[in-house]
Amino acid sequence: MSYSKATDLLRLADMATARFEGVSLQEIAEEFGCDHRTAQRMTRAFEAAFPQIEVNEDAERRRRWRLPRSDPRWLQAQGIRDGELAALDMAARRAERDGAPDEAKRLNALRERLLAAMPSSQARRTEADAEALLEAQGFASRPGPRVVSDLRLLGTLTEALRAPFSVEISYTSADSRTSDRLLEPYGLLLGIRRYLVARPVAGDGKMRRFRLDRIGKARITGQSFARDTAFNLSEFASQAFGSFHSDAEYGPVAWRFSPEAAPVARQFVFHPSQEVRDEADGSLIVRFEASGHLEMAWHLYQWGDDVEVLAPEALRDIVAGHRRTDFPALP
């Protein structure tokens, strides 16, 4: 057996141990990028190498391979690879950078617990290798302006979201009026501006966005509530191009990128629901549905005159007088 195949079997053992129901042929094929027959060969080699494996059928009559979790020596034998530890470190740093201190704290706790399960000499070596890997890869903070978050506020909202508990906030609206709001929180939208997605307890029952920089204070009430299982945060967020959403602006959007800009534009995902089409002249048309014309205009400005707004007309009017011809580079 080649070294690469042995490594694949160890990775398969990780999957079969970590997943409560075990791993299926389809999941093996997806993980290793192989066809169904190769996945079958892997399971046969897996069964030969690990005789304690359990093979069962799930509710859909698919076979699943599972390794018992009862032996903690498996983690010690496998250890933690330097790349895996570096990935945990980078995830924790990103969480701190993006204003999610609670997530950063939990990732660091997981890191320490995993290292504690390893022999001290191996743990020290892995930490040193991971530090070198981080230095070699670099940790690039996302450039550009962003609003500084109140970490105490984020901690309060994160705790309320986890329970979930309703929260009472002091909120200043766009017209500078401050009032107290009682909300049922559902999620956070992170971007240049950060928003709390919540449903006001008193109101029409619709979800609203509340800018974090306009929340003066927040208090957890201790009163729990039942989440609306039909609500999907990702779908709600996709109604906007950026963070801002407007029912009045929501609708079809179409942009045409010039043949010169098309190769660069293909590298972007402008919206989760986008559809792209290559034109005969080499240009690229991108279509999606969203709102937030001002945030779209801010982004389109970077493309100068290499992008044309086909729809909606209101957005076309906003950018009409600001299409530059002298930008030396594309985004």
Long-range contacts (C-beta under 8 A, 24 or more apart in sequence): 1-45, 5-45, 8-32, 8-42, 9-42, 9-45, 9-46, 9-49, 10-78, 12-42, 12-46, 12-65, 13-46, 13-50, 13-67, 13-74, 14-78, 16-46, 16-53, 16-65, 16-66, 16-67, 17-66, 17-67, 17-68, 17-69, 17-74, 19-66, 21-56, 21-58, 21-64, 21-66, 22-54, 22-56, 22-64, 22-65, 22-66, 22-67, 23-64, 23-65, 23-66, 24-58, 24-62, 24-63, 24-64, 24-65, 25-62, 25-63, 26-62, 72-117, 75-114, 75-117, 75-118, 76-117, 76-118, 76-119, 79-118, 79-122, 79-126, 80-114, 80-115, 80-118, 80-123, 80-126, 81-126, 82-126, 82-129, 82-130, 82-132, 82-133, 83-130, 83-133, 85-111, 85-114, 85-115, 85-126, 85-127, 85-129, 85-130, 86-130, 86-133, 86-134, 86-137, 88-114, 89-130, 89-134, 90-134, 90-137, 90-139, 93-139, 97-141, 97-142, 98-190, 99-149, 99-151, 99-154, 99-190, 99-194, 100-154, 100-158, 100-190, 101-151, 101-154, 101-155, 102-154, 102-155, 102-158, 102-159, 103-158, 144-192, 145-192, 146-192, 147-192, 147-193, 147-194, 147-212, 147-213, 149-194, 149-212, 150-212, 150-215, 153-212, 153-215, 153-217, 153-218, 154-188, 154-212, 156-218, 156-219, 156-220, 157-185, 157-188, 157-196, 157-212, 157-218, 159-220, 160-185, 160-218, 160-220, 161-185, 161-186, 161-187, 161-188, 163-220, 163-224, 164-224, 164-225, 164-227, 165-220, 165-221, 165-222, 165-223, 165-224, 165-225, 166-201, 166-220, 166-221, 166-223, 166-224, 166-225, 167-198, 167-218, 167-219, 167-220, 167-221, 168-218, 168-219, 168-221, 169-196, 169-210, 169-215, 169-216, 169-217, 169-218, 169-219, 170-215, 170-216, 170-217, 170-218, 171-210, 171-214, 171-215, 171-216, 172-214, 172-216, 173-214, 178-216, 181-210, 182-221, 183-210, 184-225, 186-227, 186-228, 186-231, 186-233, 187-233, 187-236, 188-212, 189-237, 189-243, 191-242, 191-243, 192-242, 192-243, 193-242, 193-243, 193-244, 194-243, 195-243, 197-233, 197-236, 197-237, 199-228, 207-231, 207-236, 209-243, 209-244, 209-245, 234-272, 238-271, 238-272, 238-273, 238-290, 239-290, 239-291, 240-290, 240-291, 240-292, 240-295, 241-270, 241-271, 241-290, 241-291, 241-292, 241-295, 241-296, 241-299, 242-292, 242-295, 242-296, 242-299, 243-292, 243-295, 244-291, 244-292, 244-294, 244-295, 245-291, 245-292, 246-291, 246-292, 246-293, 247-291, 248-291, 249-291, 249-292, 249-293, 249-312, 249-314, 250-289, 250-290, 250-291, 251-289, 251-291, 251-312, 252-287, 252-288, 252-289, 252-311, 252-312, 253-287, 253-288, 253-289, 253-290, 253-296, 253-311, 253-312, 253-315, 254-285, 254-286, 254-287, 254-309, 254-310, 254-311, 255-285, 255-286, 255-300, 255-307, 255-308, 255-309, 255-310, 256-283, 256-284, 256-285, 256-307, 256-308, 256-310, 257-283, 257-284, 257-285, 257-286, 257-303, 257-306, 257-307, 258-283, 258-305, 258-306, 258-307, 258-308, 259-283, 260-306, 261-303, 261-306, 261-307, 261-330, 264-330, 264-331, 265-303, 265-307, 268-331, 270-299, 285-310, 293-318, 294-318, 297-322, 302-327, 302-330, 302-331, 303-327, 303-330, 303-331, 306-330
